[in-house]
Amino acid sequence: MAAVKVDTERKPGSQVVLSVEVDADQVSKSIDQAYSRLAPRVRIAGFRPGKAPRPMIEREIGWPALRQEALDLLLATAYNSALDEAGLDPIDVPRVEVQQFDRGQSMRFTATVSVKPEITLKEYKDIRVPRPRTEIGDVDVDEALERLRGRFAELHAVERPVQVGDFLTVDTHILKSGAVLIGESQTDAQLEVDRERLIPGLADGLIGQAIGESRDIRLALPADYPKKDLAGSDVVFRVTVKSVKERRLPALDDELARQVGRGETLAELRQEVHDELQEAAHQADEQRFENDVLKALDERMEAEIPEALIDREVNRRVRELELRLQEQGVKMERYLEYTNSSVDVMKAEQRPQAVQKVRLELALETVAEREGLTVSEAEIETAVANALAEDEQVSRRTRDLRTADPVRAYFRHQLLMRKTIDYLSTVASPESSDTMEPPAEAKELEHVGQSASGRERKTRGKKER
């Protein structure tokens, strides 16, 4: 490591400016090392490679190239030494400005880095949040059974005018200013007469239309219409109905239970649906409870969040979306075109959630440190093994992934967040009735709690009731 002199200056936004000086002897050594690396590449007539007098070789290399090589050799070492000297652990790539680097002189440079902010966290052991208890009733089960019947409904052709809920086969053309738009016609298109899914006004315009009839339906296309050049335009949909099918629901009886494979009788089906809804309600209650706890924790924290941490989280969210789209065979460019958006707009939309996530994790890390919460190597090994077992695509790389430092660091962090949330949940919901009302803004933390709990929650199984 290079011997350095370091002065530090703290700036707003959890930034630190390091002013670093390296003595002239080390600069000279780095120049010599650079010369040794570059000299063998120089060809001078009458001399073997690297054997010509040094002044001749240096003239061929040129001082700018030799200086840059020496600077590259010394700068990284000097920067790391400066970090050790200052006792800093940066969270981003430094912004370096070299102020002096020449023969016979010391090297001077500044490095501006972001560091984790100083956290002020008030007492959190007084957090009290009521734990919600949702009970599933007969009405909830009835609604779920109706949805289940809808999934097993059959379509039957009918000879009557169109009604709400029908499934149609149609030919369509879009007209604007009396002219049919090229590329906007469809033959044998399938659509459901659903006011919630169709362009506003189209479903109502179709109701009562007979098979074989053509209608011109005047519509105002919404502002978010996928075709940007048509968004917000007044157009005419020319629709010819070619067939009408109605959806017929299966009877609510024992046969439905056997058809869906969830029991032999309707009573058994109702019980299974009830249990499933109750478990889902329990999980939702737990999530709401955790969100309320985390909201209360967030209110007790003060910190100036570095932009570097926010940018990192925003970029992580964008990359995560891109990976999900790739799994579905959709390119990011196509997605942005369809949503009439851009990467910059997407990042701006993600920023509030990113800020909240970063704040939460800083608060949880502070609690974990204060309470001495840790994650063992055995816990990490189990979490990695469980994750790999769920993903068949990575089975061939299992050994590498098990030992990869980034993978283990990720699971260590996630497990520590989970363990800290569990600790706070225990603190916030003691057996006594001394509770406070949950904050009204608790929903803002829902996405944060989900990402912090994430995969670990799946391994818990059902709650004993």
C-alpha positions in Angstrom: 0.0 0.0 0.0 1.2 3.5 -0.8 2.0 5.9 2.1 -0.2 8.9 1.8 -1.2 12.1 3.6 -5.0 12.6 3.8 -7.3 15.5 4.7 -11.0 14.9 4.8 -13.9 17.3 4.4 -17.5 16.3 4.9 -20.1 17.7 2.5 -23.9 17.7 2.5 -25.6 14.6 1.2 -23.2 12.2 3.1 -20.3 13.0 0.8 -16.7 13.2 1.8 -13.9 14.9 -0.1 -10.5 13.3 0.3 -7.5 15.5 -0.4 -4.6 13.1 -0.9 -0.8 13.6 -1.3 1.7 10.9 -2.3 5.4 11.7 -1.9 7.7 12.2 -4.9 9.6 9.0 -4.4 6.5 6.9 -5.0 5.7 8.9 -8.0 9.2 8.2 -9.3 8.8 4.5 -8.7 5.5 4.4 -10.5 7.1 6.1 -13.5 9.9 3.5 -13.5 7.3 0.7 -13.3 5.4 2.3 -16.2 8.6 2.5 -18.2 9.3 -1.2 -17.5 5.9 -2.2 -18.8 6.0 0.0 -21.9 9.6 -0.3 -23.0 9.5 -3.9 -24.4 6.8 -2.8 -26.8 9.0 -0.1 -28.4 10.9 -1.0 -31.6 14.0 1.1 -32.4 16.3 0.3 -35.3 19.6 -1.3 -34.3 18.4 -2.3 -30.8 16.6 -5.3 -29.4 13.2 -4.5 -27.9 13.7 -2.6 -24.7 17.4 -2.4 -24.9 17.9 1.0 -26.4 18.9 3.9 -24.1 16.1 5.0 -21.8 15.9 8.6 -23.2 15.5 7.2 -26.7 12.7 4.8 -25.6 11.0 7.5 -23.6 10.9 9.8 -26.6 9.2 7.1 -28.6 6.7 6.4 -25.8 6.0 10.0 -25.2 5.5 11.7 -21.8 1.7 11.7 -22.0 1.5 8.0 -22.5 4.2 7.2 -19.9 2.5 9.6 -17.4 -0.9 8.0 -17.9 0.5 4.5 -17.4 2.3 5.6 -14.2 -0.8 7.4 -13.0 -3.0 4.3 -13.6 -0.5 2.2 -11.6 -0.3 4.5 -8.6 -3.8 6.0 -8.4 -5.8 3.0 -7.3 -3.2 2.0 -4.6 -3.1 5.6 -3.3 -6.9 5.8 -3.2 -7.3 2.6 -1.3 -4.5 3.7 1.2 -6.4 7.0 1.6 -9.6 5.2 2.4 -7.8 3.1 5.1 -6.1 6.2 6.5 -9.4 8.0 6.7 -11.4 5.0 7.9 -14.0 5.3 5.2 -16.2 2.7 3.5 -17.6 4.4 0.3 -20.8 3.2 -1.2 -20.2 4.4 -4.7 -17.4 4.9 -7.3 -15.2 8.0 -6.5 -15.0 11.1 -8.5 -11.3 11.7 -8.8 -9.5 14.9 -9.9 -5.7 14.7 -10.3 -4.2 18.1 -9.5 -0.5 17.2 -9.8 1.5 14.4 -11.2 4.9 15.0 -12.6 8.6 14.0 -12.3 10.3 15.1 -9.1 7.0 16.2 -7.5 4.5 14.7 -5.1 1.2 13.6 -6.5 -1.9 15.4 -5.4 -5.5 14.4 -6.1 -9.0 14.7 -4.6 -11.5 11.9 -4.4 -15.2 12.6 -3.7 -17.1 9.7 -2.3 -20.5 9.0 -0.8 -20.7 7.2 2.5 -23.5 5.8 4.5 -25.3 8.6 6.3 -25.2 9.2 10.1 -28.5 7.8 11.3 -30.4 9.3 14.2 -32.9 6.7 15.4 -35.1 7.5 18.4 -36.3 4.9 20.8 -38.2 2.1 19.0 -39.0 -0.3 21.8 -42.1 1.7 22.6 -43.7 1.0 19.2 -47.2 -0.5 19.7 -49.3 -1.6 16.7 -52.5 -3.6 16.9 -52.3 -6.9 14.9 -55.4 -7.1 12.6 -57.5 -10.3 12.6 -59.6 -10.8 9.5 -62.2 -13.5 9.6 -63.6 -15.0 6.4 -67.4 -15.3 6.3 -70.0 -17.0 4.0 -70.3 -13.9 1.8 -66.5 -14.1 1.0 -66.8 -17.8 0.2 -69.8 -17.2 -2.0 -68.0 -14.5 -4.0 -65.0 -16.8 -4.4 -67.2 -19.6 -5.7 -68.7 -17.3 -8.2 -65.3 -16.4 -9.5 -64.4 -20.1 -9.6 -67.6 -20.8 -11.6 -66.6 -18.0 -14.0 -63.2 -19.7 -14.7 -65.0 -23.0 -15.6 -67.7 -21.3 -17.7 -68.4 -22.6 -21.2 -69.2 -20.5 -24.3 -72.2 -21.3 -26.4 -73.3 -19.8 -29.7 -76.6 -17.9 -29.6 -78.8 -16.4 -32.3 -79.8 -13.1 -30.6 -78.6 -9.5 -30.4 -75.5 -8.6 -28.4 -75.7 -8.3 -24.6 -73.2 -7.3 -21.9 -70.8 -10.2 -21.2 -71.1 -11.8 -24.6 -68.0 -12.9 -26.6 -68.1 -11.7 -30.2 -66.3 -12.5 -33.5 -66.1 -9.2 -35.4 -64.6 -7.4 -38.3 -63.5 -3.9 -37.4 -62.2 -0.8 -39.2 -61.2 2.6 -37.7 -62.3 5.7 -39.6 -61.0 9.2 -39.0 -62.4 12.2 -40.9 -64.4 9.7 -43.0 -61.3 7.7 -44.2 -60.4 4.2 -43.2 -57.1 4.2 -41.4 -54.5 1.8 -43.0 -53.2 -0.8 -40.6 -56.1 -0.4 -38.2 -58.5 -3.0 -39.6 -59.0 -6.5 -38.1 -60.8 -9.6 -39.4 -62.3 -12.2 -37.1 -61.2 -10.3 -34.0 -62.4 -11.8 -30.7 -63.7 -9.4 -28.0 -65.7 -9.6 -24.8 -68.4 -7.0 -24.3 -67.0 -5.6 -21.1 -67.3 -1.9 -20.2 -64.2 -2.1 -18.0 -61.9 -3.6 -20.7 -63.0 -2.0 -23.9 -62.5 1.6 -25.0 -65.1 3.8 -23.2 -68.4 3.8 -25.3 -67.6 0.7 -27.4 -69.4 -1.8 -25.3 -72.5 0.3 -25.1 -72.4 0.9 -28.9 -72.3 -2.9 -29.5 -75.3 -3.8 -27.2 -78.3 -4.7 -29.3 -76.4 -5.3 -32.5 -77.5 -8.3 -34.5 -75.4 -11.0 -36.2 -74.5 -9.8 -39.7 -75.2 -6.1 -38.8 -72.6 -3.4 -39.3 -72.5 -0.3 -37.1 -70.5 2.9 -37.0 -69.7 3.7 -33.3 -68.3 7.2 -32.6 -65.6 7.2 -30.0 -63.0 9.5 -28.4 -59.8 7.4 -28.1 -58.2 7.8 -24.6 -55.0 9.7 -24.1 -53.1 6.5 -23.2 -54.1 4.8 -26.5 -51.1 2.6 -27.6 -50.9 4.3 -31.0 -49.6 7.8 -30.1 -50.7 9.4 -33.3 -54.3 8.4 -32.6 -54.4 9.0 -28.8 -57.1 11.5 -27.9 -58.6 11.5 -31.4 -62.3 11.4 -32.4 -62.8 8.3 -34.6 -65.5 5.9 -35.8 -65.3 2.2 -35.1 -67.1 0.3 -37.9 -68.0 -3.1 -36.5 -69.6 -6.1 -38.2 -70.8 -8.8 -35.8 -70.1 -12.3 -37.3 -71.0 -14.5 -34.3 -72.2 -14.1 -30.7 -71.5 -16.5 -27.8 -72.7 -16.3 -24.3 -71.0 -17.6 -21.2 -72.8 -20.3 -19.2 -71.7 -21.0 -15.7 -71.6 -24.5 -14.3 -74.1 -25.3 -11.5 -73.0 -24.8 -7.9 -73.2 -28.4 -6.8 -71.1 -31.5 -6.0 -70.2 -31.9 -9.7 -68.4 -28.5 -9.6 -66.2 -29.7 -6.7 -65.2 -32.8 -8.7 -64.7 -30.8 -11.8 -62.2 -28.4 -10.2 -60.6 -31.3 -8.3 -61.1 -29.9 -4.8 -63.3 -32.3 -3.0 -66.2 -34.7 -3.8 -69.0 -32.5 -2.5 -69.9 -28.8 -2.5 -69.5 -28.7 1.3 -65.9 -29.9 0.9 -65.3 -27.4 -1.8 -66.7 -24.6 0.4 -64.5 -25.6 3.3 -61.3 -25.7 1.1 -62.1 -22.3 -0.4 -62.8 -20.9 3.1 -59.4 -22.2 4.4 -57.6 -20.8 1.4 -59.2 -17.4 1.8 -58.5 -17.5 5.6 -54.8 -18.2 5.0 -54.6 -15.4 2.4 -56.3 -13.0 4.8 -53.9 -14.0 7.5 -50.9 -13.3 5.2 -52.4 -9.9 4.3 -53.0 -9.1 7.9 -49.4 -9.9 8.7 -48.2 -7.7 5.9 -50.4 -4.8 7.0 -49.1 -5.2 10.5 -45.5 -5.2 9.4 -46.1 -2.2 7.2 -47.5 -0.3 10.2 -44.5 -1.3 12.4 -42.1 -0.2 9.7 -44.0 3.1 9.2 -43.6 3.7 12.9 -39.9 2.9 12.7 -39.5 5.2 9.8 -41.1 8.1 11.7 -38.4 7.7 14.4 -35.5 8.0 12.0 -33.7 11.1 10.7 -31.0 10.8 8.0 -29.8 12.6 5.0 -30.0 9.9 2.3 -27.1 9.9 -0.2 -28.1 10.2 -3.9 -25.8 7.3 -4.6 -28.0 4.9 -2.6 -31.2 6.2 -4.2 -29.7 5.9 -7.7 -28.5 2.4 -7.0 -32.0 1.3 -5.8 -33.7 3.0 -8.8 -31.3 1.2 -11.2 -31.9 -2.1 -9.4 -35.7 -1.7 -9.9 -35.3 -0.9 -13.6 -33.0 -3.9 -14.1 -35.4 -6.1 -12.3 -38.3 -5.0 -14.5 -36.1 -5.6 -17.6 -35.4 -9.1 -16.5 -39.1 -9.8 -15.9 -39.9 -8.5 -19.4 -37.1 -10.7 -20.9 -38.6 -13.8 -19.2 -41.9 -12.9 -21.0 -40.1 -12.4 -24.3 -40.6 -8.6 -24.3 -37.8 -6.1 -24.9 -37.5 -3.0 -22.8 -37.7 -0.8 -25.9 -41.0 -2.3 -26.9 -42.4 -2.0 -23.4 -41.5 1.7 -23.3 -43.1 2.2 -26.7 -46.3 0.5 -25.7 -46.5 2.4 -22.4 -45.7 5.7 -24.1 -42.8 6.2 -21.6 -39.0 6.4 -21.4 -36.2 5.2 -19.1 -35.9 8.7 -17.5 -39.7 8.8 -16.8 -39.6 5.3 -15.4 -36.7 6.2 -13.1 -38.5 9.3 -11.9 -41.6 7.2 -11.1 -39.5 4.7 -9.2 -37.7 7.3 -7.1 -40.2 7.8 -4.3 -40.4 4.0 -3.6 -36.6 3.8 -3.9 -36.1 6.5 -1.3 -38.5 4.8 1.1 -36.8 1.4 0.6 -33.4 2.9 1.3 -34.6 4.7 4.4 -36.2 1.5 5.7 -33.1 -0.6 5.2 -30.9 2.0 6.9 -33.2 2.0 9.9 -33.4 -1.8 10.0 -29.6 -2.0 9.8 -29.3 0.4 12.7 -31.7 -1.7 14.8 -29.8 -4.9 13.9 -26.6 -3.4 15.0 -28.0 -2.0 18.3 -29.6 -5.3 19.2 -26.7 -7.5 18.1 -28.7 -9.4 15.5 -26.6 -11.5 13.1 -27.0 -14.2 10.5 -25.0 -17.4 10.7 -23.3 -19.1 7.8 -25.6 -22.1 8.2 -28.7 -19.8 7.8 -27.2 -18.4 4.6 -26.4 -21.9 3.3 -30.0 -23.0 3.9 -31.4 -19.9 2.2 -29.2 -20.3 -0.9 -30.0 -24.0 -1.1 -33.8 -23.3 -0.9 -33.5 -20.6 -3.6 -31.5 -22.8 -5.9 -34.0 -25.7 -5.4 -36.8 -23.4 -6.7 -35.0 -22.4 -9.9 -34.3 -25.3 -12.2 -32.6 -23.1 -14.7 -29.5 -22.6 -12.4 -29.1 -26.2 -11.4 -25.9 -26.6 -13.5 -24.3 -23.6 -11.8 -25.3 -24.6 -8.3 -21.8 -25.0 -7.0 -20.6 -21.7 -8.2 -23.7 -19.8 -7.0 -23.5 -21.4 -3.5 -20.0 -20.0 -2.9 -20.3 -16.7 -4.9 -19.7 -13.8 -2.6 -22.4 -11.5 -4.1 -25.0 -14.3 -3.8 -24.1 -15.0 -0.2 -24.0 -11.2 0.6 -27.4 -10.8 -0.9 -29.0 -13.5 1.2 -27.1 -12.4 4.3 -28.7 -9.0 3.9 -32.2 -10.3 3.2 -32.1 -12.7 6.1 -30.9 -9.9 8.4 -33.7 -7.6 7.3 -36.2 -10.4 7.9 -34.8 -11.2 11.3 -34.9 -7.5 12.3 -38.5 -7.1 11.1 -39.4 -10.2 13.1 -37.8 -8.7 16.2 -39.6 -5.4 15.8 -42.9 -7.2 15.2 -42.5 -9.0 18.5 -41.7 -5.7 20.3 -44.7 -3.9 18.7 -47.3 -6.5 19.5 -46.9 -7.6 23.1 -49.6 -9.5 25.0 -50.8 -6.3 26.8 -53.5 -4.2 25.3 -51.3 -1.1 25.3 -51.5 -0.3 21.6 -51.6 2.7 19.3 -53.5 3.3 16.2 -51.5 2.4 13.0 -50.4 5.3 10.9 -52.8 6.2 8.0 -49.8 6.2 5.6 -48.9 2.6 6.3 -49.7 1.5 2.7 -46.7 3.5 1.5 -44.5 0.9 3.0 -46.3 -2.1 1.6 -43.8 -2.6 -1.3 -40.9 -2.2 1.1 -42.0 -4.8 3.5 -42.7 -7.2 0.7 -39.2 -6.8 -0.7 -37.6 -7.1 2.7 -39.5 -10.2 3.6 -39.7 -11.7 0.1 -38.5 -15.2 -0.4 -38.0 -16.0 3.4 -41.8 -15.7 4.1 -42.5 -18.6 1.8 -40.6 -21.0 4.0 -42.7 -20.3 7.1 -45.7 -22.4 6.2 -49.2 -21.8 7.5 -49.8 -20.2 10.8 -51.2 -22.4 13.6 -54.7 -21.5 14.4 
